[in-house]
Amino acid sequence: MLTMQQDASCGVSTARQQPVCRVPHARLRHLASAMLDSVLAVSPAVTVTQLCSPPLSCPQCQWIPRRPVTLPCGHTSCRSCLLTNQHGCPKCGSALPQRLETNVMVKAAVEKWWPKEAEKERVKEEAALLVRNHLLEQALDKYTTALQLDKVN
């Protein structure tokens, strides 16, 4: 479980994995709402693709971010999308940082609001890892599970 702790050396909150407290659903909803309001204020012209894609979607794949990474420019994308497009931020083109850190707040919001989709993506990532390790029968089982989860949705 995620907690926020005050870092005494620089006065900045840092994420740590410790079993202490949970982020309330209302706070996550408020955060996402504020993020969406700020995006709409900056770019009022909304495209059909943006209307069809979920809120907090990755600008490259237009889907819920898998292992979301928020860049220094403020845009959030899937880690895998950023690794395939190493030219910079898919939204504004700014340079990528050396390390791509998962944004645990966005990840928690995705898991809270889209649990089935998050589970399906997790299973697909496990399957891809099995393929890379040449464990094809186990990978096929995982992909079958992901397809079954997709049918449920």
C-alpha positions as CSV (number, residue, x, y, z in Angstrom):
1,M,0.0,0.0,0.0
2,L,1.2,3.5,-0.7
3,T,1.9,6.2,1.8
4,M,3.3,9.7,1.5
5,Q,6.2,10.6,3.9
6,Q,7.9,13.9,4.4
7,D,11.5,13.8,3.3
8,A,13.4,15.8,5.9
9,S,16.4,16.4,3.6
10,C,14.5,18.5,1.0
11,G,11.0,19.0,2.4
12,V,9.3,17.2,-0.5
13,S,6.9,14.3,-0.1
14,T,8.1,11.1,-1.5
15,A,6.2,7.8,-2.2
16,R,7.1,4.8,-0.1
17,Q,5.7,1.3,0.0
18,Q,4.4,1.0,3.6
19,P,1.1,-0.3,5.0
20,V,-0.2,2.9,6.7
21,C,-3.2,4.6,5.0
22,R,-5.2,4.7,1.8
23,V,-6.1,7.6,-0.5
24,P,-9.8,8.2,-0.1
25,H,-11.9,7.7,-3.3
26,A,-13.3,11.2,-3.1
27,R,-9.8,12.7,-3.1
28,L,-8.8,10.7,-6.1
29,R,-12.0,11.7,-7.9
30,H,-11.3,15.4,-7.0
31,L,-7.7,15.1,-8.3
32,A,-8.9,13.6,-11.6
33,S,-11.7,16.2,-12.0
34,A,-9.2,19.0,-11.4
35,M,-6.8,17.5,-13.9
36,L,-9.6,17.3,-16.5
37,D,-10.8,20.8,-15.9
38,S,-7.3,22.2,-16.4
39,V,-6.8,20.2,-19.6
40,L,-10.2,21.5,-21.0
41,A,-9.3,25.1,-20.0
42,V,-6.0,24.9,-22.0
43,S,-7.5,23.2,-25.1
44,P,-11.2,23.8,-25.4
45,A,-11.4,22.2,-28.9
46,V,-12.1,18.5,-28.1
47,T,-11.7,16.0,-30.9
48,V,-13.8,12.8,-31.4
49,T,-10.8,10.7,-30.4
50,Q,-10.6,12.5,-27.1
51,L,-14.3,12.0,-26.5
52,C,-14.0,8.3,-27.1
53,S,-10.9,7.7,-25.0
54,P,-11.2,7.4,-21.2
55,P,-10.2,10.3,-19.0
56,L,-6.5,10.2,-18.0
57,S,-5.8,8.4,-21.2
58,C,-2.3,8.0,-22.7
59,P,-1.9,10.5,-25.6
60,Q,-0.1,7.9,-27.7
61,C,-2.3,4.8,-27.4
62,Q,-5.5,6.8,-26.4
63,W,-6.2,4.2,-23.7
64,I,-5.9,3.9,-19.9
65,P,-2.2,4.3,-19.0
66,R,-0.5,1.0,-18.2
67,R,2.2,1.7,-15.6
68,P,1.6,5.4,-15.9
69,V,4.6,7.8,-16.0
70,T,4.1,11.5,-15.4
71,L,6.9,13.5,-17.2
72,P,8.5,16.8,-16.0
73,C,6.2,18.6,-18.5
74,G,3.2,17.3,-16.6
75,H,1.8,14.9,-19.2
76,T,1.2,11.3,-18.3
77,S,1.7,8.3,-20.6
78,C,2.1,4.5,-20.5
79,R,5.6,3.4,-19.7
80,S,5.6,1.1,-22.7
81,C,4.4,3.9,-25.1
82,L,7.2,6.1,-23.8
83,L,9.8,3.3,-24.3
84,T,8.6,2.7,-27.9
85,N,8.6,6.5,-28.7
86,Q,11.8,7.7,-27.2
87,H,11.7,11.0,-29.1
88,G,10.0,12.8,-26.2
89,C,6.6,13.4,-24.7
90,P,3.9,12.3,-27.2
91,K,1.9,15.3,-26.3
92,C,4.3,18.2,-26.4
93,G,7.7,16.7,-27.5
94,S,9.6,17.7,-24.4
95,A,12.7,15.5,-23.6
96,L,12.2,12.4,-21.5
97,P,13.9,12.0,-18.2
98,Q,16.7,9.4,-17.6
99,R,14.4,7.3,-15.3
100,L,10.7,6.7,-15.9
101,E,9.1,6.6,-12.5
102,T,5.6,5.2,-12.2
103,N,3.0,7.8,-11.0
104,V,1.4,5.9,-8.1
105,M,-1.5,8.3,-7.7
106,V,-2.5,7.9,-11.4
107,K,-2.0,4.1,-11.1
108,A,-4.2,4.0,-8.0
109,A,-6.9,6.1,-9.8
110,V,-6.8,3.7,-12.8
111,E,-7.0,0.6,-10.6
112,K,-9.9,2.2,-8.6
113,W,-12.0,3.4,-11.5
114,W,-11.2,0.8,-14.2
115,P,-10.4,-2.4,-12.2
116,K,-11.3,-4.8,-15.0
117,E,-9.3,-3.0,-17.6
118,A,-6.3,-2.7,-15.2
119,E,-6.5,-6.5,-14.4
120,K,-6.7,-7.3,-18.2
121,E,-3.6,-5.1,-18.9
122,R,-1.7,-6.7,-15.9
123,V,-2.5,-10.2,-17.3
124,K,-1.3,-9.2,-20.8
125,E,2.0,-7.8,-19.4
126,E,2.5,-11.1,-17.6
127,A,1.9,-13.0,-20.8
128,A,4.3,-10.8,-22.7
129,L,7.0,-11.5,-20.1
130,L,6.3,-15.2,-20.5
131,V,6.7,-14.9,-24.3
132,R,10.1,-13.1,-23.8
133,N,11.2,-16.0,-21.6
134,H,10.0,-18.6,-24.2
135,L,7.3,-20.0,-22.0
136,L,4.8,-20.1,-24.8
137,E,2.2,-22.5,-23.3
138,Q,1.9,-20.4,-20.1
139,A,1.8,-17.2,-22.2
140,L,-1.1,-18.7,-24.2
141,D,-3.0,-19.4,-21.0
142,K,-2.4,-15.8,-19.8
143,Y,-3.6,-14.3,-23.2
144,T,-6.6,-16.6,-23.1
145,T,-7.4,-15.2,-19.6
146,A,-7.0,-11.7,-20.9
147,L,-9.4,-12.4,-23.8
148,Q,-12.0,-13.8,-21.3
149,L,-11.6,-10.7,-19.2
150,D,-12.2,-8.6,-22.3
151,K,-15.4,-10.5,-23.1
152,V,-16.7,-9.8,-19.6
153,N,-16.2,-6.0,-20.2
